[in-house]
Amino acid sequence: MDNQTGISYFLLLQLSKDRRLQLLYFFLFFILYLAITTANLLIISAVAFDHRLHSPMYLFLVNLAVQDVGIVSAIVPKSMINSLMNTRYISYFDCFAQVLIFTCFEASDYFLLTAMAYDRYVAICHPLHYGLMMNRKACIKIMILVWVTSFLYGMWHTIGIFYIPFCSNVVNQFFCEIPHLLKLSCFGFNLVEVGFLVASIITLGLGCFIFIIVSYIMIFKAVLKIPSVKGRQKTFSTCLPHLTVICMFFVTVGMAYLKPLFNSSSYLDFTLTALYSLLPPLCNPIIYSIRNKNIKSVLYKLWRC
């Protein structure tokens, strides 16, 4: 699948030309990748191990863990290999696959956080109808919708990116990131893909954001009506992990995608991109497990085994 300009491969960002630093970057990425995959696989194992955790909230949490593993698996191994082999090479097809997989998992992360906001809304605002509204069948339908929409969204953007002719193959990032690929266009920013981005932000992005905000406004109203302070704290504490993850997602993505508005250095670009692509997958399992007694109990049992 070659581009119209004959480009058959891309050159990713080389973090250092010093061989010792390259090996250091390899080990840092390896440790980070191992930590992220291990933490998320522990969450998946804990939910699968204990039938008490087979509820909508934990089903969503398992899917979030799967998506986080998918995000880092799409971008980190190739960067590790390049650092180890002292190369910057990534084939055209691998770059296409990397954009598709990364975009799909990032989008599914966002859509899933929206679904989890709805789950918290139903649990707090309509507790008597929670079993009916969030039964197993409804959760499966939500998850199918999340995954199908994410795949179509990822495919839409990936085709839009690779449809354009590239006049350079030097990607100034450690993986094939959409903003940096757009800069390689022979016509500057591709109007078709920019149109896709704007349309998706206005429809899906803004729509999900408004849905999350409205859900939490309703949740706050319901929590404030609880007469006891202890009851309010206990109810609201079930939302804290989700709120923390949402805030971290928006802050890191916002920092990364606002950076094209000014001319920043390669290392600043690398830092901001690493934050939004690697920090949430690392922190999500920690945030959800550190305040969850059920998960900590199951993980302790698994450790004892």
C-alpha positions in Angstrom: 0.0 0.0 0.0 2.3 2.7 -1.3 1.6 6.5 -1.3 1.0 8.3 -4.5 4.4 10.0 -4.2 6.2 6.6 -4.0 7.0 6.7 -0.3 7.3 3.2 0.9 8.6 3.9 4.4 8.9 6.6 7.1 11.7 7.7 9.4 10.6 8.2 13.0 12.2 10.6 15.5 15.6 9.5 16.7 15.8 10.4 20.4 19.6 10.3 20.5 22.5 9.4 18.3 24.5 8.2 21.2 24.4 4.4 21.4 24.4 4.3 25.2 21.4 6.7 25.3 19.6 4.6 22.7 20.0 1.6 24.9 18.8 3.6 27.9 15.7 4.7 26.0 15.1 1.0 25.1 15.2 -0.1 28.8 13.0 2.9 29.9 10.4 2.1 27.2 10.7 -1.6 28.1 10.1 -1.0 31.9 7.2 1.4 31.1 5.6 -1.0 28.7 6.0 -3.9 31.2 4.5 -1.8 34.0 1.5 -0.7 31.9 0.7 -4.2 30.5 1.2 -5.9 33.9 -1.0 -3.4 35.8 -3.8 -3.6 33.2 -3.6 -7.4 32.9 -3.9 -7.6 36.7 -7.1 -5.7 36.6 -8.4 -8.0 33.8 -7.4 -11.1 35.8 -9.0 -9.8 39.0 -12.3 -9.2 37.4 -12.2 -12.5 35.6 -11.2 -14.4 38.7 -14.0 -13.2 41.1 -17.6 -13.5 40.1 -18.5 -10.7 42.6 -16.8 -8.3 40.1 -19.0 -9.4 37.2 -21.0 -6.2 37.2 -21.4 -3.3 34.6 -18.8 -1.1 36.3 -16.1 -3.8 36.3 -17.0 -4.9 32.7 -16.3 -1.3 31.6 -13.1 -1.4 33.6 -11.9 -4.5 31.9 -12.6 -3.0 28.5 -10.7 0.1 29.6 -7.7 -2.1 30.6 -7.8 -3.9 27.2 -7.9 -0.5 25.4 -4.9 0.8 27.4 -2.9 -2.3 26.6 -3.8 -1.9 22.9 -2.7 1.8 22.9 0.8 1.1 24.3 1.2 -2.1 22.2 0.5 -0.1 19.0 3.3 2.4 19.6 5.9 1.3 22.2 7.3 -2.0 20.8 8.3 -0.4 17.5 10.1 2.5 19.3 11.8 -0.1 21.5 13.0 -2.1 18.5 14.2 1.1 16.7 16.2 2.1 19.8 17.7 -1.4 20.1 18.5 -1.8 16.4 19.8 1.8 16.0 17.3 2.6 13.2 14.4 5.0 12.5 12.7 2.9 9.9 9.0 2.0 9.9 7.3 0.7 6.7 4.4 2.4 5.0 2.1 -0.5 5.9 3.3 -0.6 9.6 2.7 3.2 9.8 -0.8 2.8 8.4 -1.5 0.0 10.9 -0.1 2.0 13.8 -2.3 5.0 13.0 -5.4 2.8 12.7 -4.8 0.8 15.8 -3.8 3.8 18.0 -6.7 6.0 16.8 -9.2 3.1 17.3 -8.0 2.5 20.9 -7.8 6.2 21.8 -11.3 6.8 20.4 -12.7 3.7 22.3 -11.1 5.0 25.5 -13.0 8.3 25.1 -16.3 6.6 24.2 -15.9 4.1 27.0 -15.3 7.0 29.5 -18.6 8.4 28.2 -20.4 5.1 28.8 -18.9 4.9 32.3 -20.3 8.4 33.0 -23.7 7.1 32.0 -23.3 4.1 34.2 -22.5 6.3 37.2 -25.5 8.5 36.4 -27.9 5.6 36.4 -26.4 4.1 39.5 -26.7 7.3 41.5 -29.7 9.1 40.0 -31.8 6.0 39.3 -30.6 3.3 41.8 -33.9 1.4 41.8 -33.8 1.0 38.0 -30.1 0.3 37.8 -30.5 -3.5 37.4 -33.0 -3.0 34.6 -31.3 -0.2 32.7 -27.7 -1.6 33.0 -28.3 -5.3 32.7 -26.0 -7.7 31.0 -27.7 -7.3 27.6 -27.6 -3.5 27.8 -23.9 -3.5 28.7 -23.0 -5.8 25.8 -24.9 -3.5 23.4 -23.0 -0.5 24.8 -19.7 -2.2 24.4 -20.5 -3.3 20.8 -21.4 0.3 20.0 -18.2 1.6 21.5 -16.0 -0.8 19.6 -17.8 -0.5 16.3 -17.9 3.3 16.4 -14.2 3.4 17.4 -13.2 1.2 14.5 -15.1 3.2 12.0 -13.7 6.4 13.5 -10.2 5.1 13.3 -10.6 3.8 9.8 -12.1 7.1 8.7 -9.1 9.1 9.9 -6.5 6.6 8.8 -7.8 6.5 5.2 -8.1 10.3 5.2 -4.4 10.6 6.3 -3.0 8.1 3.9 -5.1 9.2 0.9 -3.0 12.4 0.7 0.4 12.5 -1.1 3.4 12.9 1.2 6.4 15.1 0.1 8.6 13.9 3.0 8.9 10.7 4.9 10.5 12.2 8.1 8.0 11.9 11.0 9.2 14.1 13.8 7.7 11.8 16.5 8.4 8.4 18.1 5.4 6.9 16.4 3.2 7.8 13.4 1.1 10.5 14.9 -1.7 12.2 12.9 -0.6 15.8 13.4 3.0 15.1 12.3 1.8 13.1 9.3 -0.4 16.0 8.2 2.7 18.2 8.2 4.2 15.9 5.5 1.4 16.6 3.0 2.5 18.1 -0.3 -0.4 20.6 0.0 0.3 21.6 3.6 -2.6 20.6 5.9 -4.9 18.3 4.0 -8.3 20.0 3.9 -10.1 16.7 3.6 -8.5 15.3 6.8 -8.8 18.6 8.6 -12.5 18.6 7.7 -12.8 15.1 9.1 -11.0 16.2 12.3 -13.2 19.2 12.8 -16.4 17.3 12.0 -15.5 14.5 14.4 -14.6 17.0 17.1 -17.9 18.8 16.7 -20.1 15.7 16.5 -18.5 12.9 18.5 -15.9 14.7 20.6 -18.1 17.6 21.7 -21.2 15.5 21.9 -19.5 13.0 24.3 -18.0 15.9 26.3 -21.4 17.6 26.8 -22.9 14.2 27.7 -20.2 13.7 30.4 -20.7 17.2 31.8 -24.5 16.9 31.9 -24.3 13.5 33.5 -22.1 14.8 36.3 -24.3 17.9 36.8 -27.2 15.5 37.4 -25.0 13.3 39.7 -23.9 16.3 41.8 -27.6 17.4 42.2 -28.5 13.9 43.3 -25.6 13.6 45.7 -26.4 17.0 47.3 -29.9 15.7 48.1 -28.6 12.9 50.3 -29.2 14.1 53.9 -26.1 12.6 55.6 -22.6 13.9 55.0 -21.3 10.3 55.2 -23.8 9.2 52.6 -22.8 12.0 50.3 -19.1 11.2 50.7 -19.7 7.4 50.2 -21.8 8.0 47.1 -19.5 10.5 45.5 -16.5 8.4 46.2 -17.7 5.9 43.6 -17.3 8.6 41.0 -13.8 9.9 42.0 -11.8 7.3 40.0 -13.8 8.0 36.9 -13.6 11.8 37.3 -9.8 11.5 37.9 -9.3 9.4 34.7 -11.5 11.8 32.7 -9.6 14.9 33.9 -6.2 13.2 33.1 -7.4 12.2 29.7 -8.6 15.7 28.7 -5.6 17.5 30.2 -3.0 15.3 28.5 -4.8 15.2 25.1 -5.4 18.9 25.3 -1.8 19.7 26.0 -0.6 17.4 23.1 -3.1 18.6 20.5 -2.8 22.3 21.2 1.0 22.2 20.6 0.7 22.6 16.8 -0.5 26.1 17.5 3.0 27.2 18.2 6.5 26.1 17.0 7.8 23.7 19.7 10.9 21.7 19.9 11.0 18.0 19.0 11.7 17.1 22.6 8.7 19.1 23.8 6.5 17.4 21.2 7.9 14.1 22.4 7.2 14.8 26.0 3.6 16.0 25.5 2.8 13.1 23.2 4.3 10.6 25.6 2.1 12.1 28.4 -1.2 11.7 26.6 -0.3 8.3 25.1 1.5 6.6 27.9 0.5 8.3 31.2 -3.3 7.4 31.2 -2.7 3.7 30.4 -0.2 3.6 33.3 -2.3 5.5 35.8 -5.8 4.1 35.0 -5.4 0.7 36.7 -3.7 2.4 39.7 -6.5 5.0 40.1 -9.2 2.4 39.9 -7.6 -0.2 42.2 -6.2 2.1 44.9 -9.7 3.1 46.1 -11.4 -0.2 45.3 -11.5 -2.7 48.2 -12.9 -5.5 46.0 -10.1 -5.3 43.4 -7.4 -5.0 46.1 -8.9 -8.0 47.9 -8.9 -10.1 44.7 -5.4 -9.0 43.7 -4.2 -10.0 47.2 -5.7 -13.4 46.8 -4.1 -13.8 43.4 -0.8 -12.8 44.9 -1.1 -15.4 47.6 -1.8 -18.0 45.0 
